[in-house]
Amino acid sequence: MRLILFSALLLAILFTSCKKEEIPEPIDPTPQVETYSSVKTILESSCLGCHSPNQNAYIVDLTNYESIKNYLDGTNTMIDRLNSDDEFYRMPPSGNLSDADKQKLIDWINDGYLE
């Protein structure tokens, strides 16, 4: 009887002391840094319809890196315009830029608009 009681107690201790270890999520050591080449397609599809030399609404040239850099170095209102709800101030005016694309552009600007 003592043997059965001892075995049951031993099994109870073994099962209650076993604990499932959770495997931690891997940490990405290098965050994604946006560059001009990673945002160029967004600019081409969402901005160059108006912001190129052959368009009537051409005020800011967004056709190449140097022109964009000159704009961002000067009166940079791009982040305000991307986040604006005012249909006359926001860019693009249609507001059809996805949140992911908008965030890519903002990250690129905040990271120093690397080429």
C-alpha positions as CSV (number, residue, x, y, z in Angstrom):
1,M,0.0,0.0,0.0
2,R,2.8,2.4,0.8
3,L,4.4,1.6,-2.5
4,I,1.3,2.5,-4.4
5,L,0.9,5.7,-2.4
6,F,4.5,6.6,-2.9
7,S,4.3,5.9,-6.6
8,A,1.1,8.1,-6.9
9,L,2.8,10.9,-5.0
10,L,5.9,10.7,-7.2
11,L,3.8,10.8,-10.4
12,A,1.8,13.7,-9.1
13,I,5.0,15.6,-8.3
14,L,6.5,14.8,-11.7
15,F,3.4,15.9,-13.7
16,T,2.9,19.1,-11.7
17,S,6.5,20.2,-11.9
18,C,6.7,19.8,-15.7
19,K,6.1,23.1,-17.3
20,K,5.9,23.9,-21.0
21,E,8.6,26.4,-22.0
22,E,7.4,28.9,-24.5
23,I,9.7,29.6,-27.3
24,P,10.3,33.4,-27.6
25,E,9.6,35.2,-30.9
26,P,12.8,35.9,-32.8
27,I,13.7,39.5,-32.8
28,D,14.5,41.1,-36.1
29,P,17.9,42.6,-35.5
30,T,17.8,44.9,-38.5
31,P,14.7,47.0,-39.0
32,Q,13.6,47.8,-42.6
33,V,15.1,51.0,-43.7
34,E,13.3,52.6,-46.7
35,T,15.4,53.9,-49.6
36,Y,14.4,55.8,-52.7
37,S,14.4,52.6,-54.7
38,S,11.9,51.1,-52.3
39,V,9.5,54.1,-52.5
40,K,10.0,54.9,-56.2
41,T,7.1,52.7,-57.4
42,I,4.8,54.4,-54.9
43,L,5.8,57.9,-56.2
44,E,5.5,56.8,-59.8
45,S,2.0,55.3,-59.4
46,S,0.5,57.9,-57.0
47,C,2.4,61.2,-57.6
48,L,3.8,61.5,-61.1
49,G,0.3,61.9,-62.7
50,C,0.5,65.5,-61.5
51,H,4.0,66.1,-60.3
52,S,6.0,65.8,-63.5
53,P,7.1,68.5,-66.0
54,N,4.5,67.5,-68.7
55,Q,1.4,67.9,-66.4
56,N,-0.7,71.1,-65.8
57,A,-0.5,70.8,-62.0
58,Y,3.3,70.7,-62.1
59,I,4.5,72.6,-59.0
60,V,6.8,70.2,-57.3
61,D,8.9,67.9,-59.5
62,L,8.9,64.3,-58.1
63,T,10.4,62.7,-61.2
64,N,13.8,62.0,-59.7
65,Y,15.7,61.7,-56.5
66,E,17.5,65.1,-56.7
67,S,14.3,67.0,-57.3
68,I,12.6,65.2,-54.4
69,K,15.6,65.8,-52.2
70,N,15.6,69.5,-53.0
71,Y,11.9,69.7,-52.1
72,L,12.3,67.8,-48.9
73,D,15.4,69.9,-47.9
74,G,13.3,73.1,-48.4
75,T,9.7,73.5,-47.4
76,N,8.9,69.9,-46.7
77,T,5.2,69.5,-46.2
78,M,4.9,66.0,-47.6
79,I,4.2,64.2,-44.3
80,D,1.5,66.8,-43.4
81,R,0.0,66.4,-46.9
82,L,0.0,62.6,-46.7
83,N,-1.8,62.6,-43.3
84,S,-4.2,65.4,-44.1
85,D,-8.0,64.9,-44.2
86,D,-8.5,68.1,-46.1
87,E,-9.2,67.1,-49.7
88,F,-7.7,70.4,-51.0
89,Y,-4.4,69.9,-49.1
90,R,-3.8,66.2,-48.9
91,M,-1.7,64.3,-51.4
92,P,-2.7,62.5,-53.4
93,P,-5.9,64.5,-53.7
94,S,-8.0,61.3,-54.2
95,G,-6.7,59.9,-50.9
96,N,-6.3,56.5,-52.5
97,L,-2.9,55.9,-51.1
98,S,-2.9,52.8,-48.9
99,D,-1.8,53.1,-45.2
100,A,1.1,50.8,-45.8
101,D,2.4,52.9,-48.8
102,K,1.8,56.1,-46.8
103,Q,3.8,54.7,-43.9
104,K,6.6,53.7,-46.2
105,L,6.9,57.2,-47.5
106,I,6.8,58.7,-44.0
107,D,9.4,56.3,-42.8
108,W,11.6,57.1,-45.8
109,I,11.3,60.8,-45.1
110,N,11.9,60.4,-41.3
111,D,14.9,58.2,-41.9
112,G,16.6,61.0,-43.9
113,Y,15.3,60.0,-47.4
114,L,18.2,57.8,-48.3
115,E,19.0,57.2,-51.9
